[in-house]
Amino acid sequence: MVTMTSRSCPCGLPGPYAQCCGRFHSGDAVAPTAETLMRSRYSAFVHGDAGYLLRTWHPRTRPERLDLDPRMRWTGLEILDTVDGSAFHTTGVVEFRACYRGGALRERSRFERVDGGWVYVDGEFPAE
């Protein structure tokens, strides 16, 4: 039997979900970089965790609610570029391609630190 704790993490990094993005989703840890936060947000989309997505969205740009489509099937994540976003920065950019059944989404996302933690600000959708 595959459990949530033993299943591979959808973000693409090696290791089980519980030791990767699951610890961020549960609140046991905070993503240390903008890229790690982006990966954890992708995993939250895979798991339908709207609460985590809202908690990690900048208060300035966060919507009041987020309705996720339960029929959406995310199938993979590819990091295309990162700019800053480490422990030594206050801002960062992560460009990625998130594949889903039937297509892909490419986004260049901006992140900022708020109260010591990384949050998603907004993103642009460059042409493929």
N, C-alpha and C positions, 0 to 999 in steps of 0.2 A: 504494500500500500504506500502511495506517495502522499506525504503530508505537506502542509504549507512550510514546515520548518526544514524538510529535506529536499524540497524541489529547488532546482536551479533558479537563480535570480533572473528575472526577465531583462534586467538592464544590460546583460551581456558580459558582466564581469564574472570570473570564476567564483564558485562557492554557492552555498545554499542561500535562498531568499532571507531566512531569519538572521543570518550573519552578515548579510549585505544590506539591501534596502529595507528589509523588514524591521531592522533596529531603528531606522529613521522614522518609518511609518508608525511604530509603536511609541515613539517618543523617548526610547532608551538612549538614543544618541542623536547628534546634530551633524548634518553633512559638513565636512571640513572644507570643501572646495565648491566652486560654482558648478564644475562638471559633475561632481558627486551628487549635488542637489538635482541637477538636470536628470541624471540617471534615475534617481529616486522618484522624481516626478513622473518619468516615463513608466516606471514600475507601478506607481500609483494609478496611472491611467489603465494599465493592464489589469490591475486588481479592482478597479472601480472605486478607489478610495478618494472620493471628492473632498472629504474633510482634510486630508493631508494636503491635497492640492491647494485648498483655500488657505490653510495655515502657513504654507510656504510661498504665498503670493504677496507681493509688496502691498501694504495697506493703501497706498496711493492709487494703485491700479487694479486692485482685487475686486471682482464682481461680488454682489451680495450672495449669490448662490451659483452653483454649478451643476447642471444636469448632464450626466454622462449617459451615453447610449449603451445599454447593456448588451446590445448585439454587436458592438464594435469589437473586432478581434485584432489586436496588435500582434505583430509577428516578428519584429526585430528592430534593433536600434544600432545606428552607426554614427559615431562622433566624427564630424568632418573637420572641425577647427575649434581651438580654444584660444582665448586672449585673456591674459591675467586670470583673476578668479582664485588665486591661491590664498594661503593664510597671510600673505604679505600685502594683499590688495583689498580695496574696498568695493571694487566693481569687477565685473568679468563678463565675458561673452562666450557662449557655446553655440556652435552651429552643428546641427545634427539632421539626420534623416531617420524618421520613424516610419517603419513599414507596417501596413495593416492589410488584411485580406482585401485585395482589390486595388491597392494603390500604395502611395507613400506621401508623407508630409515632410517638407524640408523647412526648417526654421532656424533663424539666427537670433538666439535669445539673449536678453540682457539680464544680469543679476546684480544685486547690491547687498551689502551687509546692513542689517537692521538689528540693533541690540546684540551684536556679535555673531548673528547667524545669517546665512545666505538666504535670500528670497528672490523669486522670479519677479522681474519688473514687467517686461513685455518682449515682443519679438517681431521680426520682419520675416517675410516669406520670399526669399530670393528665387529667381527662376532656375529651373533645373538645368 
